[in-house]
Amino acid sequence: MKKYIYFCFLILLTDLTTAQEDKYPENFGEIFKSDKMLLGQNIFKGDIAYSLSRVSYVDETQILQEYLRQSIRFNFNINPWQELYIRTSIYLDLTRSSVSPPWLSDFFYQVGYYNWRSNSVSFGYENYQPNRWATFFENFYENFKRGFVFVSYNITLEKPEGEKTLKPFFWDETSKLIIVPVFKVHPEYQDENNNFAGYFKPILGVNIRYVIFYNIYLESGLFYYSKEEAKLSWDPDFTYGFGIFDWRAFKINISYGNWIANRFPWNEGNKELDYYGFLNGEFVLSFTYSW
């Protein structure tokens, strides 16, 4: 019976993700033909995902530990008004072991004004500190101060509207190049042992995403730390990722991202993190939704 239910659910997902544009449901409101409980308003949206990554670290006895983290990730986005947003990512770990690092985060959160349109400004606050439910009240304020505020500018290059022919750079209607210069500031920052190290950590960067065709993309980020003494061993010089991503509801997406300890050859950084590599990135299989 369970296999039959799973099979029906898979068929439903496949049907929704391959629907024709004129029949494509934008939210649960259209599916259930209702506007009750804010259905159909697109105020609540996000995705449910399976996440897989290898976590490598040296423990207190100086032994290299390898932990395979498998988790279910719930992304909740609330857009109460125009481009104003509140977002949170909650991780439900499927595996725990004696080598599970104590600093893994149970959740992340962001708030701000995000405008995806070209030639537009976005700004806000984001927090990717080791937030844990068990120490939520004890460490919340300290972790909050170590998040960062940012301002960014969105530049999107794509096929001009109304143009029938596609240039070589734009393979289909989804093709585009997104360039986002960003300036971040951590009001407070920590040292390698997670102890207070100082105030004001500025980071200048640029994020680049090239959507090749059919929503298949490559992306990278480049970062410059003007305050060198504030740079931690796991702060990256660059990040990278790829996958297929359709932002619309009821789509299945696959992605990979690596955001930790990547160094340019001329800037080796901390030798202790040489064990970080491709498998320390995060592999994600997700399903989008919109209320």
Buried (B, 14 or more C-beta within 10 A) or exposed (E): EEEEEEEEEEEEBEEBBEEEEEEBBBBBBBBEEEEEEEBBBBBBBBBEBBBBBBBBBEEEEEEEBEBEBEBEBBBBBBBEEEEEBBBBBBBEEEEEEEEBEEEBBBBBBBBBBBBEEBEBEBBBBBBBBBBBEEBEEEBEEBBBBBBBBBBBBBBBBBBEEEEEEEEEEBBEEBBBBBBBBBBBEBBBBBEEEEEEBEEEBBBEBBBBBBBBEEBBBEBBBBBEBEEEEBBBBBBBBBBBBBBBBBEBBBBBBBBBBBBBBBBEEEEEBBEBBEEBEEBBBBBBBBBBBBB
